[in-house]
Amino acid sequence: ARKVTAGSTNHYEQAVKLQDYFAVNGGFTYNTRVQVGSGSAAIARFLKDKQGFCVHFSFAMASMARTLGIPARVAVGFTPGSPQSDGSMSVGLRDAHAWPELYFEGVGWTRFEPTPNRGSVPAYTQTNTPGSDSPTVPKPSTSTSAAPSTAPSASSNCLAEQKKLDACPSQSALATVGSKNDGTPWFQILGYTLAGLL
């Protein structure tokens, strides 16, 4: 975990690097036909073979986060499903999914998506630059960050439940997450956004 997160200056950056290691640049592949097992032996085999499905990715990321001192848990549920012609979403057994949630003081439990090509990668963990397919940690800014907007996001990374509650973070709020400037810290911005859900 320390090797994967080398150069990180805080737990959030470590978490994003762990997510990217599994989903983008660690050479892992999604495969549901892997040897079954449980406990640390199953995680060790997954890390060696570099293939598995959402349960493997989630438990491995949660375990590695814990070795770095980041509280972590694994949540089990469903991805948003498939859009239907009438505007509804169809959710079935093929949409069953597991993902890790890491705890950050002042923010709470925060979802991550280490499984390649499954679920939706949270927008607050990625910054897409032209010519790059991999998410990166936001670069520090010298300008003051904008206050979070209450407008719903047009992002497809916003969960259906958040859309129903009109609680999707705006792109301007997401752009400031993780920045190291003299403005409001990223965890406060995320906290304000989450408080809007209440």
C-alpha positions, 0 to 999 in steps of 0.5 A, a space after each residue: 500500500 505504501 509503495 502504491 501511494 508513494 508521494 501522497 501528502 494526505 489520506 485522500 490522495 492515498 485513497 485516490 492512488 489506491 483506486 487508480 492502482 486497481 482500476 487504471 494503472 495496476 494491470 488488474 482485469 475484471 474476471 468472474 471466473 476466479 478461484 473462490 476463497 476468503 480472508 487474507 489468502 484470497 486477497 493475497 491471491 487476488 493481488 498476485 493474479 491481478 484478476 477478480 470481480 468487485 468483491 476482490 477489488 473492494 476488499 483489497 482496497 479496503 484492506 490496503 487503506 486500513 494498513 495506511 491508517 484510513 478507516 475503511 469498509 465494504 458496501 454491497 448493493 447495486 449499480 444504477 442499472 440500465 436506462 429504459 425508453 420510458 425514462 426509468 432504470 432497470 436494475 437486475 442481478 447483473 447490477 449487483 456490486 460491491 465497493 469500498 467506502 473510506 472514512 475522512 474526518 469532517 466528511 464521513 464515509 466516502 465511496 470509491 470505485 476500484 473495479 475496472 469498467 464496473 460501477 461509476 467512478 466518483 467524479 470527486 476522485 478524477 480530473 480528466 485532461 485532454 489526451 488522458 484516459 486515466 484520472 489524476 489527483 487535482 493539481 494545487 491551485 493558487 486561486 480561491 475556490 468557488 463555493 459549492 453550487 446547489 445545482 444538480 450535476 449533469 454528470 453521469 457519475 451522479 447516482 440515481 438516488 442523488 438525482 431523485 433528491 436533487 443532491 448531485 454536486 455541481 461540477 464547480 464544487 467537484 473541481 475544488 475537491 482535493 485542492 491545496 489552496 488558501 480557500 475552503 479545504 476539500 473536505 469542508 466543501 464535500 461536507 457542505 455538499 453532503 449536509 445539503 442532503 439532510 
